[in-house]
Amino acid sequence: MKTFTRRAALFAGGGLAGWAASRWLGPDLPVYEGTRRTFAETGDKVMNDASGLSPTPIHKHLVLSDDPGDTLIAAIRQELSEAKSEGRPVNIGAARHSMGGQAIPRNGTAITFNNGSVQIDGSAGTYLTHAGARWSQVIAALDPAGWSPKVMQSNNDFGVAATYSVNAHGWPVPFGPMGATVRSLRMILPSGELVTCSPTENTELFNLAMGGYGLIGVIVDLEVEMVPNSRLTPGFDILEAGAFASAFRAAIDDPAVTMAYGRLNVERDAFFEKSLLVTYREGSDQSDLPPASGSGWMSHAASRLYRAQLGSEPFKSFRWWNETRLGPALGSREATRNTLINEPVVTLDDRNPDRTDILHEYFVGFDAFDDFLSVCRAVIPASYQEFLNVTLRYVAQDDQAVLSYASQPRIAAVMSFSQELTERGEADMARMTRALIDGIVAIGGTYYLPYRPHATLDQLTAAYPNAEGFAQAKRELDPQLVLRNNLWDSYLGRL
């Protein structure tokens, strides 16, 4: 069986055409003199994130490769003790992809775990993994045994504990955030105490750390739920945007649907008027599943079509036609669950030194989706940001995380913009972001915290009513504030 990744299935055929066309039709977008590379501070003692806009001075960067046993625990305790005695912060990270310094300790010790150990317990339906294991390593361990992560981030580059710490979600359905699939974890508190946390043991700590951005403790390992891997067949439905929410809800409620997501068109003249719903169901033949594949050449070719949208409304229209017409016609192939989720974020990497990709994410109730469309139509086209894509995913209600963004079942809208690396680009992005947050919070929605720190403090507390309680609990657990990052320094520490 020939397998295609999720993105390749959508872009098949058109990806190659887009790559060839973008070679000679790609735009030459201006960057104004006096503002080029404003944020490009570098050096051994400077750490940045995926935005390229968060250069932050650090004290040191330590990489730890020990197994999650006594040696690793002792090393963490030592670093916490030294940092407290010297009055500097500590932060544990993996990919550090968050776009506003949420995983960087200013003038502190940045620790990266480099260990991909995974132990499978088939009878329990779980796997025990090092906190720093990347999802690609988890898939590599589970796939040969016939298993798959129950929920993971939509790309495989990120760390398991990092996913729990930002309470990220994926696109398998009908699940909530990845944290809801964690059976238990071990965590070193700022005091140095090693504790076991779960939904039934040290529950308050578990709920604070889920989506707690590493501010509560240092996670050592996690026991996480898995599901059987399976062969899936895609289905494609083209809809008016206003019909998407009800169709998506019906797909979520269909027990035969195991993965689902949507798209909206992004051309300015017809912005968010059309939608695409993609669903995956198990086929009848589940024998001889092939090994999980990685990103193929078609995905990389498709990324050039993705980039060709920059400054080109015709290419945005062409990509939408490709996704909704050509891709389904040519790429409706079966693929295993693990192959579909085994995609690195680098597939769509931007190599333009004058621009950076910026993500937003908003969570809205199904009954507020039409209002969400109206807010976005009023705000986004009026900016001069280059809007490349929006993916719509499902997140079940989350009553565990203190900083929950899903007080009810939500549609998650993951947006991708290409921003100039200029002062005017940053100022316009900040203005647009605040306008979007105002509009979406007004309709009962929320925004996601791992991205650019453009929200006001009032906007954060409006979207996260438990933020003040989280900050108070943090201070009680960590009176010396040894675990810190930019989310704390810029927002939560002010509450």
N, C-alpha and C positions, 0 to 999 in steps of 0.2 A: 504494500500500500504506500503510495506517495503521500507525504504529509506536508501541510502548509501551516505556518503560524497564523494566528488570528489576523494580524495586520496584512500578511501576504494574501490571505483569502479575500480580503476586501480590495486589495490593490492589484491583484494579479492582472497581468496584461497591461493595464494602464500604468503600472509602476515603471516598466521599461520605457514606455512612450514618454512618461513624465521626465524620466532621467535624461533621455535624449533631447527632449524639447528644452528642458531647463538649462542645458549646456549652452544654448545659443539665444534663448529668450529670457533667461534669468535677469531680474532687475538689478540696477546699480543704484542702491538707495543711499541718500546723502547722510553724512554725519558732519555736523557743523563745526567749523574751526573754533578752537578754544575750549571745547568740551570733550574731545576725543579721549577715551580710556580714562575717564575721571576716577574710576574706582579700582584701577589696576595696581594696587599696592601689593608687593610680593616680598618674599624673604623667608628664611628658615624659621623665624619666630612670628610668622604671620600665617593664619589659617583662614581659608575661605570656604564657600559652599557652592552649590550648583549654580546659583545666580551669578557668581562672579562679582557681586555687589556688596559682599560682607567681609572685606579684609579686616581681620581682628588680630591684634597682638596677643600672643600666648607666652607662657613661661617655658613650657616644654611640651613635646609630643612624645608619648610613650606607647609603644606597640607591645602588647602582651599576647603570647601564643600558647600559654599553659592551658592544660585541660582544666575543667571546672572543679578542681580539688583543693587541697590544702595550700599548694604553692600559689595558685592564683588568688585565693582568698587572703593569704598573708600579704601578697604584693598589693592588693587593693587597700587593705587596712593600713599598710605602711604609707601609701600615697595619700590617703585621707588624713592620716595623722600629721604628716609633714605639711600638707596644705593648710590644715587648721592652725598649726603652730606658726606658719608664715603668713597667714591671713590671705590666702589666695584660693580661688575656686578650683573645682575638679569637674570634668564632664567625660562621660563615656560615649563613644560614637562608633559607627560602622562606616557607611558611605558618606555621612554628613551631607546629604542631599538637600535637607531643609534649607529654605531660601532666605532666611533672615537671621542667621546666627543662632538658631535654636539648639544647635548641637556644638557650640563653640564657647569655651570659658574664657572670657576676656582676662588677659594677663594671668591665666591659670594653667593647670595641667590637663591637657587633652589626652585621653587614653583611648586607643583603638584596640579592640579584640581581633585577633587573627587566628581563629581556630574554628574549623567547620565540623566538629564531631557531632554525629547524629546516631542515636541508638533507638532501634525500632522495637516496640512492644506490640506485636500483632494481636495478642489476646485482649489487650486493653484498648486497641485502636488509637494508640498514641505513639509519639516519639519524644525522646529526651534529647534536647539539643543545647549546645553551648550558646550562650547569649549572643556571641558575635558571629555565629554561622550565618552565611548569606543564603537567601532562598534558592539560589542555583545549587548550592551544596546540599540543601535539604532535598530538593527534587532529585539530585543525582543519587542520594542515598535511598530515597523512598521508591523511586521508579522501578528499579530492578526487582523489588519485592512486591510490586503490584499496588503500591499505595500512592497517595497524592495529598499535599497539604489541603486541609479543609478550607481554610481561608488564608490568603497571603496578599501582599501588595501586588499591584498589576505588573510590576517589573521584578526581575529576579536578582537585582544587584544589591538589595538592601538587607540589613541584618534582622534576625528574628526578634531580638529584644528591642531593637529600634522600632520595628513595626508595632510592637506592643506599646512602646513608650509614646508613640504619636497616635496610637489607637487607629491605625490605618485599616482600610477595608480593601476588598478586592471586587471581583465581578462574578464569583460563584453565588448562586442563590439557593435558598432564601435566607441567607445568613446576615448577621450583624458584623461589627468590626472584628478584626482578627483576635483582639483580646478576649472575646467571648468564647474562643476555642482553646484558651489556655487553661489546663486543668490545675496546674500549680507552678510555682517558681521559687527559686531561692534568691534572696536579695540581701546585700550588705547595707545596713542603715548607716547614716552619717556618724553614728556613735561607734561603729565598728561591729555591731551585733549582726550575726547571720541569722536570718529568719526565713521560714517557709511560709508562703502566702498562697491563698487559693480563694475561690468564692465562698468557702466555708471555714477557712483557717486564716486568722489575721486579715479578715475580710476588708476592714477599713484601709489597711495598707495596700492590699491588692487593688482596690478601687481607686485609690489615689495614684498609684503607680501606672495604672492603665490610662494612657493618655496624659501622663504626668511629666513627660519630656525629660526624664532622667533626674528630676528634682527631688524625688523621694528616697531613692536608694540605688545601689549599683547591682543590677541583675547579673547573676552568675550563670544560671541555666534555667530552662523551662521545659515542662511537660505539656505537649500540644497535641490536639486532636488531629487525626488524619482520616481520609476516606479512601475507598478503593479507586484506583485509576480506572478509566473507562474510555471507550471509543465513542466520540460524539459527532453528530451530524448537524450542520448549521441550517438555520432558516432565516429568511430575510423578508421584512415587511416594510414597505414605503408608505408613510402616513403624512397627513398634515400635522404640523407641530402640535396643534391643539388637541389632537387625538392620541398623542403619545402616552400620556399618563395613564389613561384607562387601559390601553393596549398593554402597557408595561405591567400594570397591576394584574391583569389577566394572566400574563406570562409568568409572573412571580407565583401566582396561586396555582399554576399548573404543575402538579408533582412530577411530570415528565421532563420539565425544563430544569436543567441543572446549572446552566450558565446563561447570562443574558446581559446585554448592554444596548445603548442607543447612541445615536449621533443626531446633531442638528446641522443644517447648512449654515455657512458663515459669510456668504456674499452680502455686501452691504445693502444692495438694492432690494434683496429679498430675505433679509436677515432673520434667521430663526423661524422661517415659515414652513419648512419641511423637516421631516424626521425619518430616521431609519431605525428599526428595531431588529436586533440580531439575537436569535435564541439558539441554544444548543440542547439537543436531546440525545439520549443514548440509543445507539443502533442495536439491531437484533444480534449482530455478531460481535461478541466480546472476547473472542479467542485470539491468541497469538498477538497481543498488543505489541507494537514496535517500540523500541526505546525512545524516550523523549528526545526530540531533536532540538537544536538551537535555532538561532536566527539564520534564515537562509538568504541567498543572494537576492531573492525577490523582495524581501523586506528592506534590504539596503537600497535597492533600486527605487522602491516605493518612497523611501525617505527623501529622494531628490524631488519627486512630485510634491511631497509635503512642503519642501522648501521653496519650490517654484511658485507657491502661493504668495510669497512676499511681494507686496506691491502690485499684485496682478489679480484683478477680479476675474478675468477669463480663466486663469488657472484654478481659482477657487471653484468656479462652476464646473470645470473639467474634472477636478478631484471629486466633487459631489456626484457627478454622472458616473465616474469610475467606481465609486463606492456603492452606489445604489443600483447601477445597471450592469456595467461590464464585470465588476468584481464578482457579484453573485452568479453571473452567468458562467464565468470561467473558473471561479475558485470555490465552488460549493463542494468541497471535498471533506471527507471525514478526517478527524485528527484526534489524538488522545488528549485527555484533560491536561496531562503534564506538558505535552507539547504546546498547548495553547497558552499556558501560563509561564512557560520557560523563555521569556523574552527580556533581553537587557534594555535598559533605558537608552543605551548608546545608539540603538538602531536609528533613532530620530535625532541624534546629536547634531547641533548646529556648529559648523566650523567657521562661521563668520566672526572675525575678531572684533568687529564693531557692533555686534548685537548679542543679546542673550535671551534665552528662553525663560519665560516667567509663567509659573502656574498659579491659578486660583482654584479654589473649590468651594462650592456652596451647597447647602443641604436644605431642601424644601419638601414640605408635605405634598402628597399626591394631589390634594384638593387645592393647593396653591400654585400648581405648575403653570397655569395660564397667567397668573399674576407675575410669576418669575419671568416668563417670556416677555411680558410687557416691561418689566424693570430693565431687563437686558437690552431690549430694543431701544429704550429711551436713553441708555447710558453708553453702551459700547460703541456703536457706530459713530457717535459724536466725538469720540476720542480719536487720536491719530495713532493708537496702538495697532499693530498688525495682529489680527486675531486669526489663528491658524486652525484651531480645532476645539470641539467640546465633546466629551464622552459622558454619557449618562449611565449611572450605575445605581444599584439598589443597596440600601443599608437598612437592616432591620432595627427595630427600636432597641436602644442601649440604655438599660437602667442600672448598669454597673459603674461605669467610669464617672468619677466626680465631675470631670470636665467633658461630659458627654455632649456631642453635637446632634444626637438623634433621640430626642425625647419622644418621638413617634417614628413610625416607618418613614423613610425619606428617599427621595431621589437625589443622588449626589451628582452634581454637575462639575466635572473636572475640565477646566479651561486652560488652553495653552496660547500664550501671546509671545510674539517676538518683539523685544524692546531695544531701542537704541541705547548704546552705552554712553548716554549724554545726560547732562543735567536736565534738559527739557524733557527727555524721555522718562527720567525718573520722576520728575514733578508731575507729568501728565498721568503716569501710572498711579501715583499716589492719589491724585484727584479722582481718577476713575474708580479706583478701588474703594475709596470712602463712599462715593456715590452708590456703588453697587451694594456695599454692606448696609447702608442706610435703607435702601429700597428692599433688600431681602429680609433684613431683620423686621422691617415694618409688616411683612406678610407672614411672620412667624418662622422664618428660616434662620439659619446660622451660617457662619463661614468657618473655614478650617485654619488652624493656627500655625502650621509649619511653613508658611510662605512669607512674603515680604512684609515687614512690620510697618505697614501704612495705616492700619486701623488706629483710631483714637482709643484711649483707655475707656471712655464711655461706651464706645461701640463694642469693645471686648466684654464688658460687664453686661451689656444688654443681650449679647449673644450667648454668654456663659454666665448665668445667674449664680452659679456656685463658685465663681472665681475667687471671691473674697474668702469664702470658707476654705477653699484649697490653700490659699496663701497663709491663712492662719494655721492650718494643720501643718504646713511645710515649716513654718517658724518653730512650732513646738517640737517637731522631729529633728530639726536642723538649726538650732539657735545660732550657730556660728555661720550659717549660710554657706557651707563648704561646697554644696552641689548647686552650681549656678550656670546660667547661660543667658543669651540675649532676651529670651522670652521672659525670664525673671527680671533681668535688669531694666528692660524697657516697659514692662507691663505689670506682672504679678507682684513684683517687689514694691510697687507703688500703692498697693491696696492695703 
